[in-house]
Amino acid sequence: MPNALTVKKVDGKPGSVYYPLDLITIPLPALGENDVVVSMRAAALNHRDLFIRQHLYPAIGFGVPLLADGCGVVISTGKSEAAKQWLDKRVILNPGTGWTDSEEGPEDPSGYKIMGGTKINPLGTAADELVINASELEEAPPHLGDIAAAALPLAGLTAWRATMVKTGGNVKADRNVLITGIGGGVAILALLFASKARANVWVTSGSHEKIKIAEELGAVGGVDYKEDRWDRTLLDMLPQSRRFFDAIVDGAGGDVVDKATKLLKPGGIISCYGMTTGPKMSWSMPAVLHNIELRGSTMGSRKEFADMVKFVEKNRISPVVFKVTKGLKNLEGIDGLFQDMKSGSQFGKLVVEIKEELGSSRL
């Protein structure tokens, strides 16, 4: 039976417990006519995986494979022609189900079901093999190796919706866009998407080194959010012809609304895809008077996933990979990836190589 990486239940309170990793074997379900078996090549971490280990995420599934990002090869299929067409193809997996094409949100009354580590979806990409419906597959962009392709799905989908859908058309040529907390996989892909859309992109970070790397990736500039009055410093960096931001893409929460009242144009948009600093943020009367819009953005639809992959392939965008560890059995190495995420030291994605890619030096 295939190996899979999951978490083991131990006693502890949410936020203080840290569930240990556990390597188990899992039986594959019988193939439905539209199903395929994917031999996983690589899988990548996201913050939700850390939150699962800290019991800061709902419906944790002990014994359910972790991780939602992955790249693999289809090795077997069901009987339908829709499934058979995928045989031997290298694929990436849509990281969630229940959301087809609505711009508003998931159509499924039971909600959106993200892969990896919960009771609501039995699949996770940290496994030797998995069975999935063929409709949830996209061909891996050919310019990406297995590791880089595995780093794309969840972060790419989240960044695509937050940046290219929820910002109200403000990510385009000559518009000013701020991406906060550069360094994580979503923020980096948001930067890459917005830059390819010809927007002027600025970033914030607590690390000058990360700002420098962001500039190499296409950012016009950035500021250290640990410095006093960083918002004024940032405004001074903007071109004289447009001394405000059109949109902010934010994954931290915190005081972003207060800062936005000074940074955004009247009617500007905050597209918020996460709240890593805490589960609440303030809303102020100055934001109301400034007509600021705060828009939540979580993951994205199946259509948006396909749109994102096409954009990545057309523009030859490559996710930034910070560190790779080899093998599902290497629990110490995988724990190290989680520690990098926990400390915030990474710039880019953290990836587990499940099967070594042959004949290529591509990430």
Solvent accessible surface area in square Angstrom, and as a share of the most:
residue,aa,sasa,rsa
1,M,158,0.71
2,P,17,0.11
3,N,35,0.18
4,A,0,0.00
5,L,0,0.00
6,T,2,0.01
7,V,3,0.02
8,K,103,0.44
9,K,137,0.58
10,V,59,0.34
11,D,143,0.74
12,G,46,0.44
13,K,156,0.66
14,P,86,0.54
15,G,45,0.43
16,S,90,0.58
17,V,9,0.05
18,Y,73,0.28
19,Y,4,0.01
20,P,48,0.30
21,L,15,0.08
22,D,36,0.19
23,L,52,0.26
24,I,46,0.23
25,T,72,0.42
26,I,32,0.16
27,P,94,0.59
28,L,59,0.29
29,P,84,0.53
30,A,98,0.76
31,L,66,0.33
32,G,32,0.31
33,E,109,0.49
34,N,57,0.29
35,D,28,0.15
36,V,0,0.00
37,V,11,0.07
38,V,0,0.00
39,S,12,0.08
40,M,0,0.00
41,R,63,0.23
42,A,0,0.00
43,A,0,0.00
44,A,0,0.00
45,L,2,0.01
46,N,12,0.06
47,H,69,0.31
48,R,19,0.07
49,D,0,0.00
50,L,10,0.05
51,F,61,0.26
52,I,0,0.00
53,R,5,0.02
54,Q,27,0.12
55,H,64,0.28
56,L,95,0.47
57,Y,47,0.18
58,P,98,0.61
59,A,43,0.34
60,I,8,0.04
61,G,3,0.03
62,F,69,0.29
63,G,34,0.33
64,V,25,0.14
65,P,9,0.06
66,L,0,0.00
67,L,0,0.00
68,A,0,0.00
69,D,0,0.00
70,G,0,0.00
71,C,0,0.00
72,G,0,0.00
73,V,23,0.13
74,V,0,0.00
75,I,83,0.42
76,S,43,0.28
77,T,29,0.17
78,G,8,0.08
79,K,170,0.72
80,S,23,0.15
81,E,132,0.59
82,A,55,0.42
83,A,0,0.00
84,K,99,0.42
85,Q,105,0.47
86,W,34,0.12
87,L,84,0.42
88,D,111,0.57
89,K,71,0.30
90,R,46,0.17
91,V,0,0.00
92,I,0,0.00
93,L,0,0.00
94,N,5,0.03
95,P,0,0.00
96,G,1,0.01
97,T,48,0.28
98,G,24,0.23
99,W,15,0.05
100,T,85,0.49
101,D,81,0.42
102,S,32,0.21
103,E,125,0.56
104,E,163,0.73
105,G,14,0.13
106,P,56,0.36
107,E,80,0.36
108,D,51,0.26
109,P,143,0.90
110,S,80,0.52
111,G,25,0.24
112,Y,35,0.13
113,K,50,0.21
114,I,22,0.11
115,M,2,0.01
116,G,0,0.00
117,G,0,0.00
118,T,1,0.01
119,K,150,0.63
120,I,85,0.43
121,N,8,0.04
122,P,104,0.65
123,L,39,0.19
124,G,1,0.01
125,T,0,0.00
126,A,0,0.00
127,A,0,0.00
128,D,34,0.17
129,E,45,0.20
130,L,6,0.03
131,V,11,0.07
132,I,10,0.05
133,N,62,0.32
134,A,5,0.04
135,S,72,0.46
136,E,27,0.12
137,L,2,0.01
138,E,33,0.15
139,E,90,0.40
140,A,7,0.05
141,P,0,0.00
142,P,89,0.56
143,H,29,0.13
144,L,3,0.01
145,G,0,0.00
146,D,2,0.01
147,I,16,0.08
148,A,4,0.03
149,A,0,0.00
150,A,0,0.00
151,A,0,0.00
152,L,0,0.00
153,P,0,0.00
154,L,13,0.06
155,A,1,0.00
156,G,0,0.00
157,L,0,0.00
158,T,10,0.06
159,A,0,0.00
160,W,28,0.10
161,R,6,0.02
162,A,0,0.00
163,T,0,0.00
164,M,51,0.23
165,V,40,0.23
166,K,36,0.15
167,T,1,0.01
168,G,47,0.45
169,G,49,0.47
170,N,11,0.05
171,V,15,0.09
172,K,94,0.40
173,A,36,0.28
174,D,105,0.54
175,R,58,0.21
176,N,0,0.00
177,V,0,0.00
178,L,1,0.01
179,I,0,0.00
180,T,16,0.09
181,G,37,0.36
182,I,4,0.02
183,G,2,0.02
184,G,21,0.20
185,G,14,0.13
186,V,23,0.13
187,A,3,0.02
188,I,1,0.01
189,L,1,0.01
190,A,0,0.00
191,L,0,0.00
192,L,21,0.11
193,F,0,0.00
194,A,0,0.00
195,S,31,0.20
196,K,102,0.43
197,A,24,0.19
198,R,177,0.65
199,A,10,0.08
200,N,42,0.22
201,V,1,0.01
202,W,5,0.02
203,V,0,0.00
204,T,3,0.02
205,S,3,0.02
206,G,21,0.20
207,S,33,0.21
208,H,118,0.53
209,E,124,0.55
210,K,34,0.14
211,I,12,0.06
212,K,128,0.54
213,I,54,0.27
214,A,0,0.00
215,E,76,0.34
216,E,128,0.58
217,L,54,0.27
218,G,38,0.37
219,A,8,0.06
220,V,87,0.50
221,G,2,0.02
222,G,14,0.13
223,V,8,0.05
224,D,12,0.06
225,Y,101,0.38
226,K,146,0.62
227,E,83,0.37
228,D,130,0.67
229,R,149,0.54
230,W,27,0.09
231,D,5,0.03
232,R,142,0.52
233,T,65,0.38
234,L,0,0.00
235,L,40,0.20
236,D,102,0.53
237,M,78,0.35
238,L,5,0.03
239,P,52,0.33
240,Q,151,0.67
241,S,109,0.71
242,R,62,0.23
243,R,93,0.34
244,F,65,0.27
245,F,0,0.00
246,D,0,0.00
247,A,0,0.00
248,I,1,0.00
249,V,0,0.00
250,D,2,0.01
251,G,8,0.08
252,A,27,0.21
253,G,4,0.04
254,G,28,0.27
255,D,76,0.39
256,V,10,0.06
257,V,0,0.00
258,D,60,0.31
259,K,37,0.15
260,A,0,0.00
261,T,28,0.16
262,K,120,0.51
263,L,1,0.01
264,L,6,0.03
265,K,40,0.17
266,P,97,0.61
267,G,28,0.27
268,G,0,0.00
269,I,8,0.04
270,I,0,0.00
271,S,0,0.00
272,C,13,0.08
273,Y,46,0.18
274,G,24,0.23
275,M,65,0.29
276,T,77,0.45
277,T,96,0.56
278,G,23,0.22
279,P,123,0.77
280,K,170,0.72
281,M,48,0.21
282,S,59,0.38
283,W,120,0.42
284,S,27,0.17
285,M,119,0.53
286,P,76,0.48
287,A,0,0.00
288,V,69,0.40
289,L,129,0.64
290,H,47,0.21
291,N,102,0.52
292,I,10,0.05
293,E,75,0.34
294,L,70,0.35
295,R,73,0.27
296,G,57,0.55
297,S,5,0.03
298,T,89,0.52
299,M,8,0.04
300,G,1,0.01
301,S,2,0.01
302,R,47,0.17
303,K,109,0.46
304,E,11,0.05
305,F,0,0.00
306,A,20,0.15
307,D,43,0.22
308,M,0,0.00
309,V,6,0.04
310,K,136,0.57
311,F,39,0.16
312,V,0,0.00
313,E,78,0.35
314,K,170,0.72
315,N,39,0.20
316,R,169,0.61
317,I,5,0.02
318,S,57,0.37
319,P,8,0.05
320,V,38,0.22
321,V,24,0.14
322,F,83,0.35
323,K,86,0.37
324,V,47,0.27
325,T,14,0.08
326,K,126,0.53
327,G,23,0.22
328,L,9,0.04
329,K,149,0.63
330,N,59,0.30
331,L,55,0.27
332,E,148,0.66
333,G,22,0.21
334,I,0,0.00
335,D,53,0.27
336,G,31,0.30
337,L,1,0.00
338,F,0,0.00
339,Q,99,0.44
340,D,21,0.11
341,M,14,0.06
342,K,98,0.41
343,S,72,0.46
344,G,38,0.37
345,S,60,0.39
346,Q,10,0.05
347,F,13,0.06
348,G,2,0.02
349,K,8,0.04
350,L,1,0.01
351,V,0,0.00
352,V,0,0.00
353,E,12,0.06
354,I,21,0.11
355,K,72,0.31
356,E,110,0.49
357,E,24,0.11
358,L,156,0.78
359,G,90,0.87
360,S,43,0.28
361,S,118,0.76
362,R,98,0.36
363,L,100,0.50
